[in-house]
Amino acid sequence: MHSPLTRRGFLAAGSGLAAATVLPGLSACSALTGADSDPDTLVVHSQLGTTAPGSPTYLAALDRFREEHPGLKVKNLINGDDLAQVYETSRLARKEPDVVMVNLYDKTLAWTDVGATVDVKGYLDDWGLRTRVLPQALAEWTDPKGRVRAFPYFATNWPIAYNRSLLDRAGVDAIPATGDELIAAARKLRAKGIAPVTVGGNDWTGQKLLAQIIQTFLTEDEARHAYSTGDFGGRGAREGIEYFVTLRDAGVFADKAQGLTSDSMTTQFNTQTAAIQSAMSSALAKVPPKVARHTEVGGWPLADGAAHDKPTILRTYTLIGFWISPNGTKKIDAVEKFLRFMYRPDTVARFIRESGRDMALRSDAVSTDFPLVAAAQRLGSTVSQALLPDVYVPPAAAQPLITATSTSFTRGTSAAKVRAALETAYRSA
Amino acid sequence: MKLGKRWLPAHILVWTYAVLLIVPLYYFLASAFKSNEEIFAHPFALPGSLGFGNFRTAYDSADLGTAVVNSALVTVLALALTLLLALPAAFALARSTGRLASAMEKVFSLGFLIPTFAALFPTFLLAAATGLFHTRLFMVFFLPATAMPLSVVILVQFMRTIPREMEEAARMDGASTYTVLRHIYIPMCLPGIATVLLLNFLTFWNEYLYSLVIIGPDPEQRTVQVALPTLKAITGTDYGVLTAGTVLTLIPVWVVYTVLQKRMQQALINGAVKA
């Protein structure tokens, strides 16, 4: 049988395919080298831009900014969790973006110290933007040497979300306020085949919840000391770890929580396979309306003798800030225009109204379309606030702490071993 | 039928294996048409609708069109460069019998011992020093370097199967070394070239770490493997959209495997009969 394609035909087809692929690419991009640093282009590196909460509002804001500043181009580079690593390599090659939008955690804690980004205190004052920032936010973004690491932008409340519909189905009449009530609720939920508290025991969500529970018996100063030094040997810390172990071994957390991530956590809650989660505002904003209707937000239940008088939540003002890079200082006029625009009350209000984001800036806007976010904002003094350890954990200990978290959420791990795992995370750092 | 009964266990094993392969593929494709709720509530149910909403969202959000073009650009050029370098190298090694050639062949094999991750930092330094950091061009040069050991080793083995008499006959007709390579070795090594192309295509297309660090996140330059993870959100990924995006990026791989490979085999058979 005669083959439809000869060897010569095959080679010709291959060459044609190659040419068809390569030529449009070359003509569209002019070269494979891409655009080098252009003085008229402001390069912003961000986690916003695809499906992260707030992305549509952010992209719309960029469009409005471009319209208002036709001579200034803005290029938005997007990364997810790997943003810090990508930024650091760019900085090493002196090709870093001008502005970085990222939270204050892990690697970024060291950026100001090592000169990867610059102190923005002077700019904040010169541009008259200090008064726009909430005082707590400014305090959290200021390092021990008095430098302001970045322009504060997103904040978050981090309450506990309870699906009332699932609790009712399991026969739990009230939101648990104590550890004993939580254990009883977990048993009833499990009897109905519902996972009680879902948590990413293998990532930062588990680390935060573990820290929150350990702080049940810690004052703010004691918590700061424990998370700065890795010394969990104090009485309060030990009692907090024992409280966590009691809850865990009583089945409060979803099965195999030590292997879950933030992704699986939010999915379990949003699909109503789990009744309770510790959720930051951006996660609350993504709870589907039919689940949100039956969801209440509150604090984490306390144990007898707790250092807090009300159930606890976390709050932070360090979720996303605008960091200025050394390259950004060379285009400081463009950076100023961009930050003035992003700090404008109308821009800030749109993030609150359209995306349900909590802001580190002053604003009268309310997240009316995001009832759980608004409910979390209203919690105010009805809950007690635990310390978010992010700013106090040494950068090198951040990742080892995640490993220790996974160990901690593994059933059967004793309180002594949990403490040892936490302390080892600091020693190995 | 007696033969059928005897072969029954083999049939069962083969069909079980086929099902094991098909089930994840079905789950993957079906999920691309579902919402998160459908995926988790009824993972193996048929999609409620066959709308392309998830595909549109994935394509637009992650700018997958540009990313696919970038990946194709880098992959095709890197493949071409790989062949350009590997064919003459393999040709020389296959025809040489001396100790030096044997040592050189071993040097190529030593390339297998270098872990990919270990080369990241030196490669980054090289990219920065050459001014090719944040460019696709560096990857076009770099990827063939990583593929040379495997490509040369495979091609050398294929070329050694070609009888010396073929070359001697051509030499008597006045063929130059280049002519021998072009008109004897390359046509007769097409199975090896096809193997090298396919293996390297997959490696180059799926490369993530170096593309992330070296090319970077610029939507105008990033490859599809760097663009795709931006569809993940730390506070709740839409798995329908993520799966749809993954399906889109797999289409070129599917095309190469089902269309190009088939045509390659046809060409090979054709070439072999003529030879």
Interface residues (C-beta under 8 A of the other chain):
Chain A: S3 P4 L5 T6 R7 G9 F10 A13 L17 A18 T21 V22 P24 G25 L26 A28 C29 A31 L32 T33 G34 A35 H45 G49 T50 T51 A52 P53 S55 K75 N76 L77 I78 N79 G80 D81 D82 L83 Q85 V86 T89 S90 L92 A93 R94 K95 S262 D263 T266 T267 Q268 N270 T271 T273 A279 M280 S282 A283 K286 P288
Chain B: N36 E37 F40 A41 T57 S61 A62 V69 N70 A72 L73 V76 L77 A80 F124 A127 A128 L132 F133 H134 T135 R136 L137 V140 P187 L190 L212 V213 G216 P217 D218 P219 E220 Q221 P229 T230 L231 K232 A233 I234 T235 G236 T237 D238 Y239 V241 L260 R263 M264 Q266 A267 I269 N270 G271 K274
